[in-house]
Amino acid sequence: MVLQIRSRNIWSILLVSALILTSVTAQIATSNKIAIHDIKGVRSLTEPPASLKQINAELSGSLVGQPPNVTIEFVLTLENPGREEVKISDPLESLYLLFTTIDKKLITVPQSKFKAVNTGGNENIPYLAPIELRQIVQGTSVRYQKEEVVTIAPGAKVQIVFDTQPVVMQKVNAALQSEGNARSFKAKAVLGLVKIPPEGGDRAVESDWISFSL
């Protein structure tokens, strides 16, 4: 657990650095599904192996529910076009979500603190981002609980579905109201893909901005 907490603290420092380098004027997606790519100007903690470099990642997002109970459902898709199995740490553990108004005003949403929570003898660290895991889909298998290790078979895809917590849309709506009841906003994701030992290695990646309209 101590190693896990330390790992997450190190990744938080790396990703905060990435956020500083990220410009709110960056490319905006014209579709709901966008590619995730390496972050320019940010070095990984360790050199990623070839099997990790070739993992393709996409992010899609959609608004679900009815006002005032609207949330954002994101789907993170990881594809392994290689010939060997790839095992990575849960990518949602290092996930940061950024939100802005359409006029590029940053919308601040709370992040979880590094805190171990004891639940019946099993320790669990909440996600940094204000999100809730919905499901993990792999072929015909659908799982509904967090997995510390995500295994991607050769030629296979894994989809991780997660929703934002209510506080996110509360902050978004407040920001939009302050801009004259605007109806559109943007979101993007920054995260780390970390291959588990013994080989190890990691990639700092980000998506382009996804535009949403209420």
C-alpha positions in Angstrom: 0.0 0.0 0.0 2.9 2.4 0.8 4.4 1.7 -2.6 1.0 2.3 -4.2 0.6 5.7 -2.5 4.1 6.8 -3.3 3.6 5.8 -7.0 0.4 7.8 -7.1 2.1 10.8 -5.6 4.9 10.7 -8.1 2.4 10.4 -11.0 0.5 13.3 -9.6 3.6 15.5 -9.7 4.2 14.5 -13.3 0.7 15.1 -14.4 0.4 18.4 -12.6 3.5 19.4 -14.6 1.6 18.3 -17.7 -1.4 20.4 -16.8 0.8 23.5 -16.6 2.1 22.8 -20.1 -1.4 22.1 -21.4 -3.0 25.0 -23.2 -6.8 25.6 -23.2 -6.4 26.8 -26.7 -5.3 23.3 -27.9 -7.1 21.3 -30.5 -10.8 20.7 -29.9 -12.3 17.4 -31.0 -14.9 17.5 -33.8 -16.3 14.1 -32.9 -17.3 12.4 -29.7 -14.4 9.9 -29.8 -10.9 11.2 -29.9 -7.4 9.7 -29.8 -5.2 9.9 -26.7 -1.5 10.8 -27.4 1.8 11.3 -25.6 2.2 14.6 -24.0 4.7 16.8 -25.7 7.4 18.2 -23.5 6.8 15.7 -20.6 9.2 12.9 -20.0 8.0 9.6 -18.6 9.3 8.4 -15.2 10.9 5.4 -16.9 11.4 4.5 -20.6 8.3 2.7 -21.9 8.9 -0.7 -23.5 7.8 -1.2 -27.1 4.8 -3.2 -26.1 3.5 -0.2 -24.0 4.4 2.4 -26.7 2.1 0.6 -29.2 -1.0 0.6 -27.0 -3.6 2.7 -28.7 -6.0 4.7 -26.5 -9.2 6.6 -27.3 -11.6 8.6 -25.1 -15.2 9.4 -25.7 -17.7 11.3 -23.6 -21.4 11.9 -23.5 -23.9 13.6 -21.2 -26.4 11.2 -19.6 -29.4 11.8 -17.4 -31.9 14.6 -17.2 -31.5 18.1 -15.6 -30.7 18.7 -12.8 -29.2 15.2 -12.6 -26.9 15.2 -15.6 -23.5 13.5 -15.4 -20.7 12.9 -18.0 -20.1 9.3 -19.0 -16.6 8.7 -20.3 -15.3 5.6 -22.1 -11.6 4.9 -22.1 -10.7 2.4 -24.8 -7.3 0.7 -24.8 -6.2 -1.5 -27.8 -3.3 -3.8 -28.0 -2.2 -4.4 -31.6 0.9 -6.3 -30.6 1.6 -9.9 -30.2 2.2 -10.0 -26.5 -0.1 -9.5 -23.5 0.3 -6.2 -21.8 -0.6 -5.6 -18.1 -0.9 -2.0 -16.8 -1.9 -0.5 -13.5 -5.5 0.9 -13.4 -5.2 4.0 -15.6 -8.0 5.8 -13.7 -5.7 6.0 -10.6 -3.6 8.7 -12.3 -6.5 10.3 -14.2 -6.9 14.1 -14.1 -9.9 15.7 -15.8 -9.8 19.4 -16.9 -12.8 21.5 -17.7 -13.2 24.9 -19.3 -16.0 27.1 -20.6 -16.2 27.6 -24.4 -14.5 30.9 -23.7 -11.5 29.1 -22.2 -12.2 29.9 -18.6 -10.9 27.1 -16.4 -13.6 25.3 -14.3 -12.1 24.1 -11.1 -13.3 20.7 -9.8 -12.2 19.0 -6.6 -9.6 16.3 -6.6 -9.3 13.5 -4.0 -6.5 13.7 -1.5 -4.0 10.9 -1.0 -5.7 9.1 1.8 -6.0 5.4 2.6 -9.5 4.3 3.5 -10.0 1.2 5.7 -13.1 -0.7 4.6 -13.5 -3.9 6.6 -9.8 -4.7 6.6 -9.3 -4.0 2.9 -7.6 -0.7 2.1 -8.7 1.3 -0.9 -7.5 4.6 -2.2 -10.1 6.8 -3.9 -9.5 8.0 -7.4 -7.8 11.4 -7.8 -10.5 12.6 -10.2 -14.1 13.0 -9.1 -15.3 9.9 -10.9 -17.0 6.6 -10.2 -16.1 3.4 -12.1 -19.1 2.0 -14.0 -17.8 -1.0 -15.7 -14.9 -2.7 -17.5 -15.7 -4.4 -20.8 -13.4 -6.9 -22.5 -14.9 -9.0 -25.2 -18.0 -10.6 -23.8 -16.8 -10.1 -20.2 -18.3 -7.2 -18.2 -16.9 -6.4 -14.7 -18.2 -3.8 -12.3 -15.4 -3.6 -9.7 -12.1 -1.7 -9.7 -9.1 -3.8 -10.9 -5.6 -2.9 -9.8 -4.2 -4.5 -12.9 -5.8 -4.2 -16.4 -4.7 -7.0 -18.8 -4.9 -6.4 -22.5 -4.6 -9.5 -24.6 -2.8 -9.4 -28.0 -5.2 -8.0 -30.6 -7.8 -7.2 -28.0 -9.5 -4.1 -26.6 -10.5 -3.1 -23.1 -13.1 -0.4 -22.4 -13.3 1.3 -19.0 -16.5 3.2 -18.5 -16.7 5.8 -15.7 -19.0 8.7 -14.7 -18.3 12.0 -13.2 -19.5 12.7 -9.6 -22.4 15.2 -9.2 -20.0 17.9 -8.0 -18.5 18.1 -11.5 -21.7 19.3 -13.2 -22.5 21.5 -10.3 -19.2 23.3 -10.9 -19.8 23.3 -14.7 -23.3 24.8 -14.3 -22.1 27.5 -12.0 -19.3 28.5 -14.4 -21.8 28.6 -17.3 -24.2 30.7 -15.4 -21.5 33.2 -14.6 -21.0 33.6 -18.4 -24.5 34.5 -19.1 -26.1 31.0 -19.1 -23.8 29.6 -21.7 -24.6 26.1 -22.9 -21.3 24.7 -24.0 -18.1 23.6 -22.2 -15.0 21.4 -22.9 -13.2 18.6 -21.1 -10.0 16.7 -21.6 -8.1 13.9 -19.8 -4.5 13.6 -18.7 -3.3 10.2 -17.3 -0.5 7.7 -17.1 -0.2 4.3 -18.6 2.0 2.3 -16.3 3.2 -1.2 -17.2 3.5 -3.4 -14.1 6.8 -5.1 -13.1 9.0 -6.9 -13.9 9.4 -5.1 -17.2 7.8 -1.8 -16.0 7.8 1.5 -17.9 5.2 4.3 -18.3 3.7 6.8 -20.7 2.2 10.2 -19.8 -0.7 10.8 -22.2 -3.5 13.2 -22.8 -6.6 13.6 -25.0 -7.6 16.7 -27.0 -10.6 18.7 -25.8 -14.0 17.2 -26.1 -16.9 19.7 -26.6 -20.2 19.3 -24.8 -23.5 21.1 -25.2 -26.3 21.1 -22.7 
